[in-house]
Amino acid sequence: MNTNFDFVGSGDKPALIAFATSKWLSTATTVLQELGYKVHIAETHSDFIMRFSQIHYQVVLLEDLFGADILEENLSLKLLQQMTMKQRRHATVLLVGNHFQTFSSAEAFRNSVHAVLNGSELSLLKELVEKTVTDNNDFLQTYRDAQKRILTSGPHD
């Protein structure tokens, strides 16, 4: 099936990868598939925008130099950074690049992502995805529970 028209069902765990480095892309695709994700690959920034706006991806893996020569030129990252939380809350975003210190909370915060990974430590990707997704879900659980209560309780006088 052509991935441009790949449907996502309610039982699927969609993941989006936006990598320029083909070796990283291959590794990331394999890891996410092993974790049970249905993987889509963005080939360009425009493709990233289209896919991210149409599907609520659970995981997004983004390379720091995706479509860019330097981090500051990465339009896909800029897009995510400028979105409101409502627009991107559904996704756990991991940024991969050669200039990051793996698991650095400060670098993740500075880049408005959930976690960063140094490309030389891509062998840790599976563990990082599992931990980051779990941490993010745990963090948002209270919010989701409150939102459910508000939606099911109806209007109050």
NORRA-V423544 format. One record per pair of residues at least 4 apart in sequence whose ideal C-beta (glycine too) atoms are under 8 Angstrom apart, sorted by the first residue. I is the first residue (numbers start at 0). J is the second residue. Records with the same first field share a line. If there is no record, write none. Layout:
I = J ; J
This chain:
0 = 4 ; 5
1 = 5
2 = 39 ; 40
5 = 37 ; 39
7 = 11 ; 13 ; 37 ; 54
11 = 37
12 = 34 ; 35 ; 36 ; 37 ; 57 ; 58
13 = 36 ; 37 ; 39 ; 54 ; 55 ; 56 ; 57
14 = 31 ; 36 ; 37 ; 38 ; 39 ; 56 ; 57 ; 58 ; 59 ; 60
15 = 38 ; 39 ; 40 ; 41 ; 47 ; 50 ; 51 ; 54 ; 56 ; 58 ; 59 ; 60 ; 90
16 = 24 ; 27 ; 28 ; 31 ; 38 ; 39 ; 40 ; 41 ; 59 ; 60
17 = 40 ; 41 ; 47 ; 59 ; 60 ; 61 ; 62 ; 65 ; 66 ; 75
18 = 23 ; 24 ; 27 ; 40 ; 60 ; 61 ; 62 ; 65 ; 95
19 = 62 ; 64 ; 65 ; 66
20 = 24 ; 62 ; 64 ; 118
21 = 25
22 = 26
23 = 27 ; 62 ; 95 ; 118 ; 121
24 = 28 ; 40
25 = 29
26 = 30 ; 121 ; 124
27 = 31 ; 60 ; 95 ; 121 ; 124
28 = 32 ; 38 ; 40
29 = 33
30 = 34 ; 124 ; 125 ; 128
31 = 36 ; 38 ; 58 ; 60 ; 128
32 = 36 ; 38
33 = 125
34 = 125 ; 128 ; 129
36 = 57 ; 58
39 = 50 ; 54 ; 56
41 = 46 ; 47 ; 50 ; 51 ; 65 ; 75
42 = 46
43 = 47 ; 66
44 = 48 ; 65 ; 66 ; 74 ; 75 ; 78
45 = 49
46 = 50
47 = 51 ; 65 ; 75 ; 78
48 = 52 ; 75 ; 78
49 = 53
50 = 54 ; 56
51 = 56 ; 59 ; 78 ; 79 ; 90
55 = 89 ; 90
56 = 89 ; 90
57 = 89 ; 90 ; 91 ; 132
58 = 90 ; 91 ; 92 ; 93 ; 128 ; 132
59 = 79 ; 90 ; 91 ; 92 ; 93
60 = 93 ; 95 ; 128
61 = 65 ; 73 ; 75 ; 76 ; 79 ; 92 ; 93 ; 94 ; 95 ; 112
62 = 94 ; 95 ; 96
63 = 67 ; 70 ; 73 ; 76 ; 94 ; 95 ; 96 ; 97 ; 98 ; 99
64 = 68 ; 69 ; 70 ; 73 ; 96
65 = 73 ; 75 ; 76
66 = 72 ; 73 ; 74 ; 75
67 = 71 ; 72 ; 73 ; 74
68 = 72
70 = 76 ; 96 ; 98 ; 110
73 = 77
74 = 78
75 = 79
76 = 80 ; 94 ; 110 ; 112
77 = 81
78 = 82
79 = 87 ; 92 ; 111 ; 112
80 = 110 ; 111
82 = 86 ; 87
83 = 87
84 = 88
87 = 92
88 = 139
91 = 113 ; 128 ; 131 ; 132 ; 135
92 = 112 ; 113
93 = 112 ; 113 ; 114 ; 115 ; 116 ; 127 ; 128 ; 131
94 = 99 ; 107 ; 110 ; 112 ; 114 ; 115 ; 116
95 = 99 ; 115 ; 116 ; 117 ; 118 ; 121 ; 124
96 = 115 ; 117 ; 118
97 = 117 ; 118 ; 119
98 = 117
99 = 103 ; 106 ; 115 ; 116 ; 117
100 = 106 ; 115 ; 117
101 = 115 ; 116 ; 117 ; 120 ; 123 ; 127
102 = 114 ; 115 ; 116 ; 127
103 = 107 ; 115
104 = 108
105 = 109
106 = 110 ; 115
107 = 112 ; 113 ; 114 ; 115
110 = 115
113 = 131 ; 134 ; 135
114 = 127 ; 130 ; 131
116 = 120 ; 121 ; 123 ; 124 ; 127
123 = 127
124 = 128
125 = 129
126 = 130
127 = 131
128 = 132
129 = 133
130 = 134
131 = 135
132 = 136
133 = 137
134 = 138
135 = 139
136 = 140
139 = 143
140 = 144
141 = 145
142 = 146
143 = 147
144 = 148
145 = 149
146 = 150
147 = 151
148 = 152
